[in-house]
Amino acid sequence: MVDDTGGTVAGGAWRPGAIVGEYRLVRALGAGGMGSVDLAEHRATGALRAIKSLPAAGEASLVLRFRREAEGLARVDGHPHV
């Protein structure tokens, strides 16, 4: 992960301004038992998205829950109420 200046983000911590793939983190939205959610802006289009991240030392069961959630969201992609 890099910050806006192209440098590595210390400790891999997600913070506003950090670059994650094609997205720039804007601000934290919340956190819970499964991980945290950040508001991110697509660098090319400006589209805003929520990005969920797991703790760095994610347990296998947590990773499995995360994948199941992603699969469920993929099935409802494009639904007008999601």
N, CA, C and O of each residue as an XYZ file, in Angstrom:
328
protein
N       0.855     -1.169      0.000
C       0.000      0.000      0.000
C       0.896      1.226      0.000
O       1.949      1.216      0.638
N       0.505      2.272     -0.696
C       1.279      3.505     -0.753
C       0.401      4.675     -0.367
O      -0.826      4.600     -0.437
N       1.047      5.765      0.043
C       0.268      6.964      0.339
C       0.275      7.866     -0.892
O       0.805      7.477     -1.933
N      -0.307      9.070     -0.795
C      -0.423      9.962     -1.950
C       0.930     10.370     -2.532
O       1.014     10.744     -3.701
N       1.971     10.301     -1.734
C       3.290     10.706     -2.217
C       4.034      9.539     -2.841
O       5.154      9.719     -3.320
N       3.443      8.342     -2.852
C       4.079      7.187     -3.436
C       4.876      6.372     -2.446
O       5.467      5.357     -2.815
N       4.905      6.796     -1.191
C       5.659      6.072     -0.169
C       4.835      4.964      0.449
O       3.607      4.967      0.362
N       5.505      4.030      1.066
C       4.819      2.928      1.734
C       4.131      3.430      2.984
O       4.699      4.234      3.723
N       2.926      2.973      3.230
C       2.198      3.340      4.437
C       2.794      2.546      5.595
O       2.861      1.319      5.534
N       3.221      3.226      6.632
C       3.883      2.587      7.771
C       3.020      1.499      8.371
O       1.854      1.729      8.692
N       3.580      0.331      8.520
C       2.892     -0.772      9.162
C       1.698     -1.291      8.392
O       0.944     -2.113      8.914
N       1.502     -0.836      7.163
C       0.362     -1.290      6.386
C      -0.957     -0.738      6.900
O      -2.020     -1.207      6.493
N      -0.910      0.252      7.787
C      -2.131      0.801      8.369
C      -2.946      1.531      7.316
O      -2.413      2.299      6.515
N      -4.240      1.277      7.332
C      -5.136      1.980      6.420
C      -5.456      3.320      7.050
O      -5.915      3.384      8.191
N      -5.216      4.386      6.310
C      -5.525      5.728      6.803
C      -5.892      6.602      5.624
O      -5.524      6.293      4.490
N      -6.612      7.690      5.867
C      -6.995      8.569      4.767
C      -5.781      8.967      3.925
O      -4.716      9.296      4.448
N      -5.976      8.924      2.612
C      -4.910      9.270      1.685
C      -4.136      8.072      1.168
O      -3.462      8.167      0.143
N      -4.224      6.941      1.864
C      -3.511      5.741      1.424
C      -4.120      5.231      0.128
O      -5.319      5.388     -0.104
N      -3.306      4.628     -0.707
C      -3.751      4.065     -1.977
C      -3.850      2.560     -1.821
O      -2.896      1.905     -1.401
N      -5.014      2.013     -2.162
C      -5.267      0.577     -2.119
C      -5.740      0.175     -3.509
O      -6.882      0.437     -3.885
N      -4.857     -0.460     -4.267
C      -5.212     -0.799     -5.644
C      -5.520      0.459     -6.432
O      -4.690      1.364     -6.511
N      -6.700      0.521     -7.013
C      -7.125      1.673     -7.820
C      -7.878      2.711     -6.996
O      -8.468      3.633     -7.559
N      -7.865      2.575     -5.675
C      -8.655      3.447     -4.803
C      -7.782      4.252     -3.855
O      -6.709      3.808     -3.445
N      -8.265      5.455     -3.510
C      -7.653      6.293     -2.483
C      -8.606      6.317     -1.303
O      -9.784      6.639     -1.458
N      -8.105      5.978     -0.126
C      -8.961      5.970      1.064
C      -9.309      7.398      1.456
O      -8.443      8.270      1.524
N     -10.602      7.621      1.714
C     -11.089      8.947      2.073
C     -11.224      9.073      3.586
O     -10.683      9.998      4.191
N     -11.955      8.129      4.194
C     -12.134      8.165      5.661
C     -12.689      6.837      6.127
O     -13.256      6.066      5.353
N     -12.510      6.593      7.417
C     -13.062      5.386      8.027
C     -14.568      5.558      8.176
O     -15.048      6.634      8.532
N     -15.303      4.490      7.901
C     -16.757      4.517      8.071
C     -17.190      3.783      9.334
O     -18.174      4.164      9.968
N     -16.464      2.736      9.700
C     -16.837      1.985     10.888
C     -15.998      0.739     11.044
O     -15.215      0.376     10.166
N     -16.177      0.092     12.179
C     -15.443     -1.144     12.460
C     -16.312     -2.028     13.334
O     -17.170     -1.552     14.078
N     -16.071     -3.325     13.226
C     -16.833     -4.283     14.013
C     -16.034     -5.538     14.227
O     -14.811     -5.548     14.082
N     -16.734     -6.600     14.574
C     -16.081     -7.850     14.890
C     -15.362     -8.488     13.715
O     -14.426     -9.263     13.913
N     -15.780     -8.180     12.503
C     -15.178     -8.806     11.341
C     -14.053     -7.980     10.731
O     -13.188     -8.539     10.058
N     -14.039     -6.705     10.938
C     -13.008     -5.862     10.344
C     -13.435     -4.416     10.339
O     -14.229     -3.990     11.179
N     -12.907     -3.656      9.389
C     -13.257     -2.246      9.292
C     -13.713     -1.920      7.876
O     -13.414     -2.646      6.928
N     -14.447     -0.808      7.751
C     -14.956     -0.367      6.450
C     -14.515      1.077      6.247
O     -14.673      1.926      7.124
N     -13.961      1.329      5.067
C     -13.483      2.667      4.725
C     -14.166      3.158      3.464
O     -14.479      2.370      2.571
N     -14.395      4.456      3.392
C     -14.871      5.081      2.172
C     -13.657      5.295      1.284
O     -12.635      5.812      1.733
N     -13.771      4.895      0.018
C     -12.654      5.030     -0.916
C     -13.145      5.625     -2.221
O     -14.296      5.429     -2.612
N     -12.268      6.350     -2.888
C     -12.579      6.970     -4.171
C     -11.749      6.297     -5.252
O     -10.531      6.170     -5.121
N     -12.413      5.866     -6.324
C     -11.695      5.289     -7.464
C     -10.870      6.403     -8.089
O     -11.395      7.470     -8.406
N      -9.585      6.155     -8.263
C      -8.674      7.212     -8.705
C      -8.951      7.684    -10.126
O      -8.726      8.855    -10.432
N      -9.424      6.819    -10.990
C      -9.663      7.216    -12.386
C     -11.033      7.838    -12.600
O     -11.171      8.784    -13.375
N     -12.061      7.308    -11.911
C     -13.427      7.754    -12.182
C     -14.023      8.648    -11.108
O     -15.003      9.350    -11.358
N     -13.441      8.628     -9.914
C     -13.998      9.404     -8.812
C     -15.168      8.725     -8.116
O     -15.739      9.285     -7.180
N     -15.532      7.520     -8.563
C     -16.642      6.791     -7.945
C     -16.296      6.458     -6.493
O     -15.176      6.047     -6.189
N     -17.269      6.639     -5.609
C     -17.069      6.331     -4.193
C     -17.555      4.918     -3.905
O     -18.610      4.504     -4.386
N     -16.789      4.191     -3.128
C     -17.111      2.820     -2.752
C     -16.735      2.597     -1.297
O     -15.867      3.279     -0.752
N     -17.397      1.642     -0.685
C     -17.012      1.205      0.658
C     -16.115     -0.026      0.494
O     -16.439     -0.944     -0.259
N     -14.996     -0.034      1.201
C     -14.058     -1.155      1.135
C     -13.923     -1.744      2.532
O     -13.579     -1.048      3.487
N     -14.200     -3.040      2.632
C     -14.065     -3.729      3.918
C     -12.706     -4.406      3.983
O     -12.253     -4.992      2.999
N     -12.061     -4.329      5.125
C     -10.774     -4.990      5.308
C     -10.799     -5.811      6.585
O     -11.463     -5.460      7.560
N     -10.064     -6.910      6.556
C      -9.935     -7.795      7.710
C      -8.694     -7.410      8.506
O      -7.791     -6.772      7.965
N      -8.634     -7.789      9.789
C      -7.404     -7.572     10.548
C      -6.253     -8.302      9.859
O      -6.467     -9.315      9.192
N      -5.044     -7.792     10.019
C      -3.876     -8.378      9.356
C      -3.694     -9.852      9.707
O      -3.275    -10.640      8.859
N      -3.995    -10.222     10.914
C      -3.844    -11.613     11.345
C      -5.203    -12.306     11.330
O      -5.634    -12.877     12.332
N      -5.870    -12.247     10.179
C      -7.201    -12.823     10.054
C      -7.209    -14.330     10.261
O      -6.395    -15.050      9.683
N      -8.117    -14.792     11.072
C      -8.270    -16.229     11.303
C      -8.937    -16.857     10.091
O      -9.649    -16.186      9.344
N      -8.700    -18.150      9.901
C      -9.268    -18.864      8.753
C     -10.788    -18.746      8.731
O     -11.376    -18.566      7.664
N     -11.439    -18.845      9.903
C     -12.899    -18.755      9.943
C     -13.376    -17.357      9.551
O     -14.436    -17.207      8.942
N     -12.601    -16.344      9.896
C     -12.945    -14.968      9.549
C     -12.818    -14.758      8.041
O     -13.661    -14.105      7.426
N     -11.771    -15.310      7.458
C     -11.568    -15.209      6.014
C     -12.709    -15.917      5.279
O     -13.202    -15.415      4.268
N     -13.126    -17.078      5.782
C     -14.229    -17.819      5.170
C     -15.520    -17.001      5.224
O     -16.238    -16.926      4.227
N     -15.827    -16.384      6.374
C     -17.017    -15.540      6.501
C     -16.952    -14.370      5.527
O     -17.957    -14.006      4.917
N     -15.760    -13.780      5.384
C     -15.559    -12.647      4.481
C     -15.846    -13.068      3.038
O     -16.529    -12.355      2.302
N     -15.328    -14.212      2.645
C     -15.558    -14.713      1.286
C     -17.033    -15.012      1.039
O     -17.561    -14.705     -0.029
N     -17.697    -15.611      2.027
C     -19.130    -15.904      1.870
C     -19.932    -14.616      1.719
O     -20.863    -14.544      0.918
N     -19.567    -13.612      2.487
C     -20.256    -12.326      2.374
C     -20.041    -11.731      0.982
O     -20.983    -11.225      0.372
N     -18.816    -11.790      0.481
C     -18.520    -11.261     -0.852
C     -19.297    -12.021     -1.925
O     -19.805    -11.415     -2.868
N     -19.393    -13.334     -1.787
C     -20.146    -14.137     -2.751
C     -21.625    -13.771     -2.722
O     -22.270    -13.681     -3.767
N     -22.159    -13.561     -1.525
C     -23.563    -13.153     -1.403
C     -23.816    -11.802     -2.044
O     -24.823    -11.613     -2.726
N     -22.909    -10.866     -1.827
C     -23.051     -9.546     -2.443
C     -22.950     -9.630     -3.958
O     -23.648     -8.907     -4.670
N     -22.099    -10.495     -4.447
C     -21.961    -10.660     -5.898
C     -23.267    -11.160     -6.523
O     -23.596    -10.807     -7.656
N     -24.006    -11.983     -5.777
C     -25.254    -12.504     -6.311
C     -26.340    -11.439     -6.410
O     -27.234    -11.554     -7.249
N     -26.283    -10.413     -5.580
C     -27.310     -9.371     -5.623
C     -26.816     -8.118     -6.324
O     -27.511     -7.103     -6.327
N     -25.626     -8.168     -6.920
C     -25.080     -7.018     -7.625
C     -26.073     -6.529     -8.673
O     -26.589     -7.312     -9.471
N     -26.325     -5.258     -8.659
C     -27.256     -4.680     -9.619
C     -28.689     -4.612     -9.123
O     -29.545     -4.029     -9.789
N     -28.967     -5.199     -7.962
C     -30.319     -5.111     -7.402
C     -30.581     -3.649     -7.045
O     -29.713     -3.008     -6.452
N     -31.743     -3.104     -7.385
C     -31.992     -1.676     -7.176
C     -32.019     -1.238     -5.710
O     -31.925     -0.042     -5.435
N     -32.143     -2.162     -4.773
C     -32.210     -1.790     -3.359
C     -30.952     -2.135     -2.586
O     -30.935     -2.092     -1.355
N     -29.898     -2.476     -3.314
C     -28.632     -2.800     -2.635
C     -27.573     -1.833     -3.089
O     -26.428     -1.920     -2.646
